[in-house]
Amino acid sequence: MTAPLSLVTSELPDGTPVLAVTGEVDMSNAATLDDALTRTSGATVLVDLSAVEYLDSAGLTVLFSHAGRIRVVANPLLEPVLEISGLVDVTTVTRGEDEG
């Protein structure tokens, strides 16, 4: 059974927008993530992937397309995917416990 995608927006105390992503990001819902990132205003958006259980190439494509304006918080499950894909070379990626 797949975990449905959930997107919740909030703000850090300094006004930085946060998009918390939960569930699985795949080709069936990557456009929803892209739309949410496009609609989120701010010079930099913190994308919290710490509760993402699965991220496929469609999700990676979305993250790459917004790499110039996002910072990513990843969980240990996603870290190898983000490193091998090269996302860590084009945007800031931190572990969940490092944020805050």
TORVOPA-123343 format. One line per 5 residues: number of its first residue (from 0); their letters; for each residue x, y, z of N, C-alpha, C. Coordinates in nm, 2 decimals, always signed. Example, Ala and Ser with C-alpha at 12.3 -4.5 7.8 and 13.67 -1.06 7.14 Angstrom:
2
0 = AS = +1.32/-0.57/+0.78/+1.23/-0.45/+0.78/+1.32/-0.33/+0.78 ~ +1.28/-0.22/+0.71/+1.37/-0.11/+0.71/+1.29/+0.00/+0.79
***
This chain:
100
0 = MTAPL = +0.08/-0.12/+0.00/+0.00/+0.00/+0.00/+0.09/+0.12/+0.00 ~ +0.05/+0.22/-0.08/+0.13/+0.34/-0.09/+0.08/+0.44/+0.00 ~ +0.17/+0.53/+0.05/+0.14/+0.63/+0.14/+0.10/+0.76/+0.06 ~ -0.02/+0.81/+0.08/-0.06/+0.93/+0.00/+0.03/+1.05/+0.03 ~ +0.04/+1.13/-0.08/+0.12/+1.25/-0.07/+0.04/+1.36/+0.01
5 = SLVTS = +0.11/+1.42/+0.11/+0.05/+1.53/+0.18/+0.15/+1.64/+0.18 ~ +0.10/+1.76/+0.16/+0.18/+1.88/+0.15/+0.12/+1.99/+0.25 ~ +0.20/+2.03/+0.34/+0.16/+2.13/+0.44/+0.26/+2.25/+0.43 ~ +0.21/+2.37/+0.42/+0.29/+2.49/+0.42/+0.29/+2.56/+0.56 ~ +0.40/+2.62/+0.59/+0.41/+2.70/+0.71/+0.53/+2.79/+0.69
10 = ELPDG = +0.57/+2.86/+0.80/+0.68/+2.95/+0.80/+0.77/+2.93/+0.92 ~ +0.90/+2.95/+0.89/+1.00/+2.96/+1.00/+0.98/+3.09/+1.07 ~ +1.03/+3.11/+1.19/+1.03/+3.24/+1.26/+1.09/+3.36/+1.18 ~ +1.18/+3.33/+1.09/+1.24/+3.43/+1.01/+1.17/+3.46/+0.88 ~ +1.05/+3.39/+0.87/+0.97/+3.42/+0.75/+0.99/+3.33/+0.63
15 = TPVLA = +1.09/+3.24/+0.64/+1.12/+3.14/+0.53/+1.00/+3.05/+0.52 ~ +0.95/+3.04/+0.40/+0.84/+2.94/+0.38/+0.89/+2.80/+0.39 ~ +0.81/+2.71/+0.44/+0.84/+2.57/+0.46/+0.73/+2.49/+0.39 ~ +0.77/+2.39/+0.31/+0.68/+2.30/+0.25/+0.71/+2.16/+0.31 ~ +0.63/+2.11/+0.40/+0.65/+1.98/+0.46/+0.58/+1.87/+0.37
20 = VTGEV = +0.66/+1.78/+0.33/+0.61/+1.67/+0.23/+0.60/+1.54/+0.31 ~ +0.49/+1.47/+0.30/+0.48/+1.34/+0.37/+0.42/+1.24/+0.27 ~ +0.47/+1.11/+0.29/+0.42/+1.01/+0.20/+0.52/+0.97/+0.09 ~ +0.46/+0.94/-0.02/+0.54/+0.90/-0.14/+0.53/+1.00/-0.25 ~ +0.64/+1.03/-0.31/+0.64/+1.12/-0.43/+0.68/+1.04/-0.55
25 = DMSNA = +0.59/+1.03/-0.64/+0.62/+0.95/-0.76/+0.55/+1.02/-0.88 ~ +0.56/+0.95/-1.00/+0.50/+1.01/-1.12/+0.35/+1.04/-1.11 ~ +0.28/+0.98/-1.02/+0.14/+1.00/-1.01/+0.11/+1.13/-0.94 ~ +0.20/+1.19/-0.86/+0.17/+1.31/-0.79/+0.28/+1.41/-0.79 ~ +0.39/+1.39/-0.87/+0.50/+1.49/-0.88/+0.45/+1.62/-0.92
30 = ATLDD = +0.35/+1.63/-1.01/+0.30/+1.76/-1.06/+0.24/+1.84/-0.94 ~ +0.18/+1.77/-0.85/+0.12/+1.84/-0.73/+0.23/+1.90/-0.65 ~ +0.34/+1.83/-0.63/+0.46/+1.89/-0.56/+0.51/+2.01/-0.64 ~ +0.52/+2.00/-0.77/+0.57/+2.11/-0.85/+0.48/+2.23/-0.84 ~ +0.35/+2.21/-0.84/+0.25/+2.32/-0.83/+0.27/+2.39/-0.69
35 = ALTRT = +0.29/+2.31/-0.59/+0.30/+2.36/-0.46/+0.43/+2.45/-0.44 ~ +0.54/+2.40/-0.50/+0.66/+2.47/-0.50/+0.65/+2.60/-0.58 ~ +0.59/+2.59/-0.69/+0.57/+2.71/-0.78/+0.49/+2.82/-0.71 ~ +0.38/+2.77/-0.64/+0.29/+2.87/-0.57/+0.36/+2.93/-0.44 ~ +0.46/+2.86/-0.38/+0.51/+2.91/-0.26/+0.61/+3.02/-0.29
40 = SGATV = +0.57/+3.14/-0.23/+0.65/+3.26/-0.25/+0.77/+3.26/-0.15 ~ +0.87/+3.34/-0.19/+0.99/+3.35/-0.11/+1.11/+3.32/-0.19 ~ +1.22/+3.39/-0.15/+1.35/+3.37/-0.22/+1.40/+3.23/-0.21 ~ +1.38/+3.17/-0.09/+1.42/+3.04/-0.06/+1.31/+2.96/+0.01 ~ +1.28/+2.84/-0.03/+1.18/+2.76/+0.03/+1.25/+2.64/+0.09
45 = LVDLS = +1.21/+2.61/+0.22/+1.26/+2.49/+0.29/+1.17/+2.38/+0.26 ~ +1.22/+2.28/+0.19/+1.14/+2.16/+0.15/+1.17/+2.05/+0.25 ~ +1.08/+2.02/+0.34/+1.10/+1.92/+0.44/+1.06/+1.78/+0.39 ~ +1.15/+1.70/+0.36/+1.13/+1.56/+0.31/+1.15/+1.46/+0.42 ~ +1.16/+1.50/+0.54/+1.19/+1.41/+0.65/+1.09/+1.30/+0.67
50 = AVEYL = +0.96/+1.32/+0.62/+0.86/+1.22/+0.64/+0.82/+1.15/+0.50 ~ +0.91/+1.17/+0.40/+0.89/+1.10/+0.27/+0.94/+0.96/+0.28 ~ +0.86/+0.87/+0.24/+0.90/+0.73/+0.24/+0.95/+0.68/+0.11 ~ +0.92/+0.75/+0.00/+0.96/+0.71/-0.13/+0.97/+0.83/-0.22 ~ +1.08/+0.84/-0.30/+1.10/+0.95/-0.40/+1.15/+0.89/-0.52
55 = DSAGL = +1.07/+0.90/-0.63/+1.12/+0.84/-0.76/+1.18/+0.95/-0.85 ~ +1.22/+0.92/-0.97/+1.28/+1.01/-1.06/+1.19/+1.13/-1.10 ~ +1.06/+1.11/-1.10/+0.97/+1.23/-1.12/+0.98/+1.33/-1.01 ~ +0.99/+1.28/-0.89/+1.00/+1.37/-0.77/+1.14/+1.44/-0.77 ~ +1.24/+1.37/-0.81/+1.37/+1.43/-0.82/+1.37/+1.54/-0.93
60 = TVLFS = +1.31/+1.51/-1.04/+1.30/+1.61/-1.15/+1.24/+1.74/-1.10 ~ +1.13/+1.73/-1.02/+1.07/+1.85/-0.96/+1.17/+1.92/-0.87 ~ +1.24/+1.85/-0.78/+1.34/+1.91/-0.69/+1.45/+1.98/-0.77 ~ +1.50/+1.92/-0.88/+1.60/+1.98/-0.96/+1.55/+2.10/-1.03 ~ +1.42/+2.10/-1.07/+1.37/+2.22/-1.14/+1.36/+2.34/-1.05
65 = HAGRI = +1.35/+2.32/-0.92/+1.34/+2.43/-0.83/+1.47/+2.44/-0.74 ~ +1.58/+2.37/-0.78/+1.70/+2.37/-0.70/+1.76/+2.51/-0.67 ~ +1.74/+2.60/-0.75/+1.80/+2.73/-0.73/+1.73/+2.81/-0.62 ~ +1.61/+2.76/-0.57/+1.54/+2.84/-0.47/+1.49/+2.75/-0.35 ~ +1.55/+2.63/-0.34/+1.50/+2.55/-0.23/+1.62/+2.50/-0.14
70 = RVVAN = +1.59/+2.47/-0.02/+1.68/+2.40/+0.07/+1.60/+2.27/+0.11 ~ +1.67/+2.16/+0.12/+1.60/+2.04/+0.14/+1.65/+1.98/+0.28 ~ +1.55/+1.93/+0.35/+1.57/+1.85/+0.47/+1.54/+1.71/+0.44 ~ +1.63/+1.62/+0.45/+1.61/+1.48/+0.41/+1.62/+1.38/+0.53 ~ +1.56/+1.27/+0.52/+1.58/+1.16/+0.62/+1.69/+1.07/+0.57
75 = PLLEP = +1.74/+0.98/+0.66/+1.85/+0.89/+0.62/+1.81/+0.80/+0.50 ~ +1.68/+0.77/+0.48/+1.64/+0.69/+0.37/+1.67/+0.75/+0.23 ~ +1.64/+0.89/+0.23/+1.66/+0.96/+0.10/+1.80/+1.01/+0.08 ~ +1.88/+1.02/+0.18/+2.01/+1.08/+0.16/+2.09/+1.02/+0.04 ~ +2.10/+0.88/+0.03/+2.17/+0.83/-0.08/+2.11/+0.86/-0.22
80 = VLEIS = +1.98/+0.87/-0.23/+1.92/+0.90/-0.35/+1.95/+1.05/-0.39 ~ +1.95/+1.14/-0.29/+1.98/+1.28/-0.32/+2.13/+1.30/-0.36 ~ +2.21/+1.22/-0.29/+2.36/+1.23/-0.32/+2.39/+1.17/-0.46 ~ +2.34/+1.05/-0.49/+2.37/+0.98/-0.62/+2.31/+1.06/-0.73 ~ +2.20/+1.12/-0.71/+2.13/+1.20/-0.82/+2.21/+1.33/-0.85
85 = GLVDV = +2.29/+1.38/-0.75/+2.36/+1.50/-0.77/+2.28/+1.62/-0.71 ~ +2.17/+1.60/-0.65/+2.09/+1.72/-0.60/+2.17/+1.79/-0.49 ~ +2.25/+1.71/-0.42/+2.34/+1.78/-0.31/+2.44/+1.87/-0.37 ~ +2.47/+1.86/-0.50/+2.57/+1.95/-0.56/+2.51/+2.08/-0.61 ~ +2.37/+2.08/-0.62/+2.31/+2.20/-0.67/+2.22/+2.28/-0.58
90 = TTVTR = +2.20/+2.22/-0.46/+2.12/+2.29/-0.35/+2.17/+2.23/-0.22 ~ +2.13/+2.30/-0.11/+2.16/+2.26/+0.02/+2.07/+2.15/+0.07 ~ +2.13/+2.04/+0.11/+2.06/+1.93/+0.17/+2.11/+1.90/+0.31 ~ +2.02/+1.90/+0.41/+2.06/+1.87/+0.55/+1.98/+1.75/+0.60 ~ +2.03/+1.69/+0.71/+1.95/+1.59/+0.78/+1.85/+1.66/+0.86
95 = GEDEG = +1.74/+1.59/+0.89/+1.63/+1.64/+0.97/+1.67/+1.69/+1.11 ~ +1.76/+1.61/+1.17/+1.80/+1.65/+1.31/+1.90/+1.77/+1.30 ~ +1.96/+1.81/+1.19/+2.05/+1.92/+1.17/+1.97/+2.05/+1.16 ~ +1.84/+2.04/+1.12/+1.76/+2.16/+1.10/+1.70/+2.21/+1.23 ~ +1.69/+2.34/+1.25/+1.62/+2.39/+1.36/+1.70/+2.48/+1.44
***
